[in-house]
Structure formats: structure tokens, C-alpha cells
Amino acid sequence: MDHLPVFLQLKHSPCLVVGGGTVAERKVRLLMRAGAAVTVVASDLTDDLARLRDEDRIVQHAGAFRGRLLAGMRVVIAATDDNEVNRQVSRTAEDAGVLCNVVDDAASSSFIVPAIVDRSPVVIAIGTGGKAPVLAQRLKTQIEAWLPTRIGALATQAGRWRQLIKRRFATMRERRRFWQRFFDGPIAEHLLANRKRDAERALRLELTENVIPHARPVGEAYIVGAGPGDPGLVTIRAQQLISRADVVLYDRLVSEEILDFARKDAKLVCVGKTANNVTITQKEITELMVAYVRKGRRVCRLKGGDPFVFGRGGEEVQALADAGLPFQVVPGISAALGCAAYAGIPLTHRGLSSSVTFATAKLDGDQAPDWSTLAQPGQTLVLYMSVGSVAETAEQLIEHGIAAKTPVAIVENGTTDQQRVLRGTLATIANDAVEAHIRAPAVIIVGATAGMGEELGWFAANPNSSGPRSNRVLSRHRDLPYSYSSSVAG
């Protein structure tokens, strides 16, 4: 972190802006929004700055910048079009111990001005250390589109009720749980819709229903899909529930970046399993989750991909329902969808594939999958947890009618900076996988569309990542029987 984010209290504080052009005008208005008393050092002012001066809302010093002008100033902003003047302001401010920002010159600044989303008192600052201001502005635009316009009014009302809630609930945990219900429930919805009377009624009802002292709080479980690996693919709802949880039970494939969404005081418990190293059983995971919920905890069961697509989420939800405990399910982008997209492989495509089948070659016990169904023509087959049995899988699919020349792609560590894509055919994929040292987690994609990925691939994994050192895109057979150009022609 190159800069420490802080929020300065500048109300009625003297601040100096050196420059009188359009850039200086933007900085003056920003300081005025924070309540600062602004002096502008410039001989010429924009029309709007001149109007502000004439209205006695700012003070103009029409001479050149002099160090004595910094006396008593909290901050100074250098916003002229003369680099030497700006550097002089920076040097003088440093000697005087005054915070200084030089516009578009982070190296000469003791502080930088971030892109700001203002929903006062909710204020969000986005900074890139001065390296990518256009990116900061783009992020600002995205946040403004996502953030409710009345979120500031919601925060203001919460502040008005804060002392009431502090008197009503004796412990920090009780107060935290109230505020979690407040912001997630009908009170916040009414306030965001400007229905203040309805919000007050809902507040009275909330306080009345919680008058029993020492009542055991009711917990809840969130069965949440964390997506295929890239933290950017986690849904907003998933982020919200992860950050709300008291306990997070997470799979081994959930990244540290996703776990960072959790509260600092949340308990993080890894319940990951691997094919050859089962340190905790599914039954034990379910019992642990139920036990935490019964104790009144909000438990986020965080799973890679989607919890209902080979995630055993159904078993966990069934256990919660049998125990009479509340729960909700948040879907995630499944491994099949994420890996296919990042490998440039359409799962359906006109003229090549009209359906998709998700399956696994590894069933419980000795039960074999229905190979005749999996080998149906005109579909794309996506196989989970099958890398260890890729040879048998290819053999069975060929035996049940799929052509040996059918394209196959294996996507390892899909959507992450360690992604590798191995391309081949059913006849060759087993040997190719051995030579490339393919390991789980990976999905196998079988069908005509798997041959399109080389031409449609867009995602480049980081070559400097800690993953396998072999080529990130491994195409053993360039002359595949299907090509993108021929497929779109039909």
C-alpha cells in the first residue's frame, strides 16, 4: 500500500489552491463540498471561480505564489499549467509541513485526491496511487451504478437511532446482530424508498419482538457458490453473505482473495477434501454446519463453483431442512461455465451442439455412469472430477459411439492465473494428459465445440504464476476435424 487512505475533516479549515483554470476550479469545488474555506492564488480566474469570489464564497490572491501564503493552511493543491510553479509549491509546502497535492504528479505530492463516490455521509474513495486515474474513474462509475442513491439517508437515520439501539441491547454481539438485520431487512428497504414512517413502524416491531432477555439468537446458513476461481466472478450477493457470516466453512479451492470478503472477526474453517486425502467427511462437514447454526451463528458454507452442481449442496440443504434451521442458497458460476468461457469454448453452438450435459466419470462405489447417454450425438459433454480416469472415459465414449477424432479439451485451474488448456481428441487425450502432467482441479470438455477454443481463446494466464512451468495453452493436435470458420458457415 503506497498511501494510507484517510478522511480529512476540513470544515471551516483554510485551504489553498494555486491556479485559476478549469482544473483548479474542480479542486476548489471539491474542497468547498468538504466545507473548507478556500483561497485561490491566480491572476486570472475562470468565470465560475470569479463568480464564487464575487459571492464571497472564496478568496482570491491575485499575485504570484509566495511561501507566506501557506501560513495557517491545512492543505494546498497546486493546479497550474506551469510544472516549475507546481514543484515550487510542493517544495515550499514540504518545508512548512503542509499537506500538498500536485495535480497529475503523484511523485511531488504528499497526498493524492482519489476518485470519489459521494453519498454523504457514505463516501467511497478509489485510488490507484496516481498510476491509473482513468481506471479509478471507471471504478467510480461502476460503484455509482451499483450503490443505492439513498444509501446516505440510510446511514444518517442509522446514526440517529444508534444511541437508542445501544441502550436497548446490552452486548456488542446483540447490537451487531440488530444492525445486520437492520441493513438487510424491511427497515432499510423502507428508508431507501423514502418511507420513513414505515421504517419507524418496522423499527418498533423489531424492538418489540426482541424484548425477551437472554433469548437464544436464531442462526442461519448460507450455501454460497464461490465461482470457478477468479474472484471477479463472485456474485454481489455472495460477497454480501460472506461478509455477514460469523463462520465461513470453505472448500480448499476457494482463494484467499475470496476469503478476504469475510469479516476480520469471522471464524474461517477449511473443510476441503481431495480425492486421495479425505481429512474430513461430508457427514462431518454437515454436522459442523448444523451445530454452528444451532448455536445462533450465521454460517457461510462457501463452495467452489455452484453448490448444486457436483457441490453436494443438496445434501447440506436437506440436513438443514430436516433440523428445522433457516438457510438460503446463492448460486455461483459453475466450473463448467467458467472454464469453458475462459478457454474460449462455446458449450452450445448452432450447427455443432444443441445441448450440454454435466456429468462425472467417478460415481460413488463401483457404479458406472450411463455411457450410452453420455455418448449421445449433437451435445457438448462436460465431465467433472474425471481427470484421474481420463483414459477409461475416452475408451468408453469411443466404445459407445463417439468418433475417436472428436475434439477434447481439458481446462486445468480454469479462470485463474494458473489456467492451462490441453487440446486433443478422444483418441489421444489420455496420453496427452499424462505427458502434460495435468492435475485436478480440471474439467474435461468433449464435443465439436471443444475444437473451437484455439481460435476463440481470449484469456491469457499469467506466465509468471506459480503453476506448472509448461506452456499455458497445450495443443497436441493442431489439425482438428472442426474449425470455427466451417462451423459458422453452417
N, C-alpha and C positions, 0 to 999 in steps of 0.2 A: 504494500500500500504506500504510494508515493505521497499522498496527502491525507491528513486527518479530517474527516467530514465534521464540521461544526455548524451550529446555527447561531449567528451573532444577534444580540439584542441591540438594535440601532435606533430605537425610538427616541426622538429628540436629540440624537447624537450628531455632532458636527462631522460632516464627511466632505471630502474634496474630490472634484472631478476636473482633470486637466484636459481641456479640449472642448470645442463648441460645435462639432459636426454631428452627423446623424448617429455615429457610433456612440459618441459621448451622450447624446440625447437618450439613447436606450439605457445607458448605465445610470443616468440621472433619474429616469423614471423608475428603474428597479430600486434604487436607494430610497426614493420617495415612497414607494409601496411598503418599504420596511419602516417608514416613519422617520427617516433620517432628515436632518437639517443640512441641505446641500449648498455648497459654494462651488461655482463653476469658474475656472480660470481660462479665459479666452477673450480675445478681442472681438471676434465675430461669433454670433450665435445663430443657430437655426431659428426659423420663425417660431416654432413651438417653444424652444428654450427662451427666446425673447419674450414670448407671451407669459411664460411662467415667472420670469424676472419681473415683468411689469405688474403681475398679480401678487408680487412679494412672496411667492412660493419658493423661490430660490434666490441666492445672492450671486451677483456677477462680480468677478475681479477682472477688469479689462486689461491689465498689464501682463507681462511675462511671468512665468512661474518663478517663484523665489522660495527658498527653504523656509523662511519665516512663516509662510502660509500654512505650514504643517502644524503649527503650534495649536495644541488642543484637539487636533483631528483624530478620530478613531480609525478611519481608513481613508486611503486615497486611491483613485483609479486614474491611470494615465491612458488617455484615449485620443491622442493627437495622431496626425499622419506623419509626424517627424520622429523617426526612430531615436535620434540623439536626445531629443527632449524627453521622450518616454524613458530612456535609460537614465537620464539625469534625475527624473522624478523618482525612479526606483532606487538609485544610489542614495539620494537625499533621505528618502523615507526609511531606508535600512539604517542609516546613521541615527535617525531620530526615533527609531523604534516604533514606527507607524506601519501597520499592515498596508501592503501595496499590491495592486493588481495592474499589470500592464497588458492591455488588450492584445490577444493573439501572440503573446510572448510569455509562455509559462516559465521559461528559464529565468526571466527577470522579475518574476512575481513571487511575493511571499504568500499569496493566496490566489486561488483561481475561482472564477464565478461559474458554477455549474449550470446546466440546463435545469429549469425549474418548472415543476408542475405545482401550481398554486391552487389549492382548495382549502384555504385557511380556515381553521388552524392546522389542517393537514397540508404539509408541504413536503414534496419529494424532490430531492436534488440528484441529478445524474451527472457524473463526471467521468472523464476519460483521461485525466491527468494532462489535459491540454493537447493530447495526441490525436484525437479524432472527434472534434466538436460536431461535425455533421452526424456522426453516429449517435452522439448524445442527443441531438435534436430528434433523430428518428426514434430513439427510445422514448423520448418525451412524448412524441406524438402517439406512440402505441399505448403508453400508460394513460394518457389523457383519454383515449378512446375506451379503455377498459374501466377506468375509475369512475364511479357514480358522481354526477355533478354535485349532489348534495351531501357528499361524504363529510365536508367541513361542518355542515349543520349537525350532522350526526355526532361528530366529535365534540362540538360545542355543547350539545344537550347532555352528552355523557359527562362532561366536565361539571355541568350544573348539578347533576344528580350524584356526583362522586361521594360527597360527604354523607348524603342520605344512605347510600349503599354501605359506606364504611361503618356507620352506626348500626345498620341493620344486620350485617354479617360480621361475626367476631373474628374469624380466621382469614388469613390470606388465601387459603385454598378455596374457602366458600366464596370469597369475593371474586376470585379468578373465574370460578365456575359460573357465577352470576353474569359476569361481563362476557364470557363466551356465549352464554345463552342470549344475552342482550344483543350482541352484534350479529348472531346467526339466526335470530328468531323474529317474531312479528313486531317487536318494539322497533328494531332497526328498520324493518320494511316500512312501517308507518312513517317514521321520521324521514326516510329517503323519499317518500311520496308526499312529504309536507303535510301529513295528517297528524298534527301534534296532539289533538285531543284523543285520538285513537291510541297514540303512543302512550299517553299518560294512563289511560284505562288499562292498557296491556301491562304497564309497569305495576299498577296497583294489584292486578290479578297475579302477576309474578311474585310479588312480595307476600301476598296473602296465602298463596299456595305453598310457600316455603317458610311458614311460621313455626313448624314443628322443630324444636331444637334437637340437635344431635341426630337428625334423621340420616339414614344411610343414603348417600347420593347414588343415583342410578347411572351406571356406566353405559357405554355404547361401543360397538365395534364398527370399524370402517374397513371393509375389504377393498383394497385400493390397488389398481393396476399402475405400476411404475413405468410402463412402456418398455421398449426393447433395449434401452441403454443410453441413448442420447438424452441428457437432462432437458433439452429443449422440447422434447416430445411429451413431457409430463403435462397432463391437463391442469388447468387452473383450479378445478375442483379438487383434484388430487393434492395439489400444493396446499390448498386451504386446510384440508383434513389432516395432512401430515403435520402442519404447523400447529394444529389444535390438539393433537394427541398427547396424552400423558405417557403412553408406552408405545413404542414402534417395534413390531416384530417383523424383521425384514429378511428377505432371501439373500443369498450370497452374491447374486448378480446385480443387486441394487448398488449403484455407485455412491461414492462419498458426496458427490455434488447433489444428488437427490436427497441424501440423508441430511444435508445442510438445511433443508427446508424445515426440519424439526426444531422445536423449541430447545433452547440450551439446557433447560432443566428436565427435558423428557428423557425417559429411560429407553435406551436403544438396545435391543436384544437380537443378535444374529441367530436365526433358526434355519440357516441354509443347509441344504443337503446336496451331496454329489452322488454320482452313480455308484462309485466304489467306496464311499466313505460316509455312511449314514450315522452321524453323531446324535441326531435327534429324529424320532419318528414322526410321521404325520399325526398320529394319535396324540403324542405328547405336545405337539405344537397346538393342536386344537384345544386340548385340556388347559394349556397355559393361557391361551387367549380367553377362554371361558372364565378361568379363575380370576384374571385381571378385571374383566368386565363386572363380575360379581362383586368385586371389591370397590366398584364405583369408578374405575378408571376408564378413560377414553382410549381405546386401543386401536391403533392403525396396523392392520395386517398388510404389509407392503410387499407386493409380488412383482417380479419382472413380467413384462408383457401385460396380458389381460388375465384377471383372476379366474375367468370362466373358460379360458382356452388352454387346456392342459396345465392349469394352475391349481387345481384341486380346491378352488374357491367354493364350489358347490358343497363339498363335504364340510367345510368350515361354517358356511351359512346354515346348513342343516343342523349342525351341532348347536349353534346359537339359537335357532328357532326352537329346537327341542327343549332347550334350557329356558325358554321364555325371555330371552335377552334381546334388546334392540340392536339393530345393525343396519347398515346401508352399504351398497356396493357401488364403486366407482370404476367404470371400465377403463382400460388402458389400451394403447396401440399395441396390438399383438406382435409377437416376434415375426410371424409370417408377413404381416403387412409392412412392418418397419424394415425388415431385412430386404424384402423384395423391392421396396421403393428405393432404398439406398444402394441397391445393386443394379438399379435400372431395369428391373424385370416386371412387366405388367402381369398381374395374376390372371386377368382376362384380357382378351384382345379379339376384335372382330375377325372372324375367319380362322382363328387359331384355337381359341379357348373360350368356351361359353359358360364354364363353371369352375369352382375351386373346391377342393377337398382338403381339409386339415386332418391329418392322421398321425399315427406313430407306429413304427415297426416294433416297438417294445411295449407289450402288454403285460399285465400282471400275471404271474405264474408262467405256465408254458403255453398259454393261449396264443394262437397265431391270428394276425389280422385277416380280414376278408380280402385276400389279394385280388380276387376277381372283380370286386367292386372298385378297389383302388386302381385297377388297370383299365378302367373304362376309358374309351377314346373321347377326345374333344374337351378334356378338362386339364387343369393345372393341379398337380398333386404337391402339397407341402407337407413334409414329414418332420415332426418334432422328435427330439431325443432319439435319433436314429443313426447318428454318425458312427457309433460303435458297431452297428450291424449293416453298414452300407453295402458290403459285398452280398450278403444274403438278400437284402432289399432289392438290389439291382437284378439279381438272379431270379427272384420270384416275380418281379414285374415283367421281365422278358418272357419267363415261362408262361405267364398268364396273358400274353398277347401284346404287350407294348414293344414296339420296334427297338432293337438294340441301338439304333442310331439316334434315338430320341435324346434331345438335349437335356442336360442336368447341370444344375448349379448348386454348389454348397457355399453358404454365406456364414462365415465364422466371425463371431464378435460383431454382429451387424449393428450399424448406426454409430459405432464408436470409432475412436481414432486407431483402434487395432483391427478394424474390419479387413478381412481377406475374402476374396471371391474366387472359388475354384470352379472352372467351367470344363465340361467334358460331355460324354454321352453315357447312356446306361451301360454300354459295353466296356467303357474304360474308367468310369468314375471311381471304382473301388481301388484300383492300382494308383490312380492319380491322387486319391486322398491319402494313401499310405506314403507316397513319395513327398507330398506337400506337408506331411505331419499335421493334418487337420485334427483339431480337438474341439470338444464341446466348450462353450455353447455354440451351436450351429444349427441351421435348418437346411434341409435338402429340398430343392425345388425341381420337380420333374415335369416336363411337358414342352410343347413347342415354344412357348413364350420365354422359357429359360435360355433359348438361343438368341434372344434379342438384347440381352443385358450389355454385351460388349459395346454395341453401338449407342445404347441409351444411357450408359453409365454416366453419372454426374458427380458422385460423391468420391472425393479423393481422401483416403485415410492419411493420417499423419505419418510420414515415413520415419520420423524420429521417435515414434512412440515406443513403449517398452514391449510391444508384442513381438511375434516371430519375425525374424530378420529376412525371410524370403519375400519375394515380390508380392505386393499387396493384391494385385489382380493376377490370378494364375489361370491362364487359358491354355490347357494342354492341346486343344484341338481347335484351330482357327477355322477350319473348313467345315463348319457345322451345316447340317442339312437345311436349316431355316435361316433366313436373313430378314432383317427389318424391312428392306426395300421390297422384297417379294411379298411380305405379309400385308403391307399397307396397300399394295396394288389390288388385292382382292377385296 
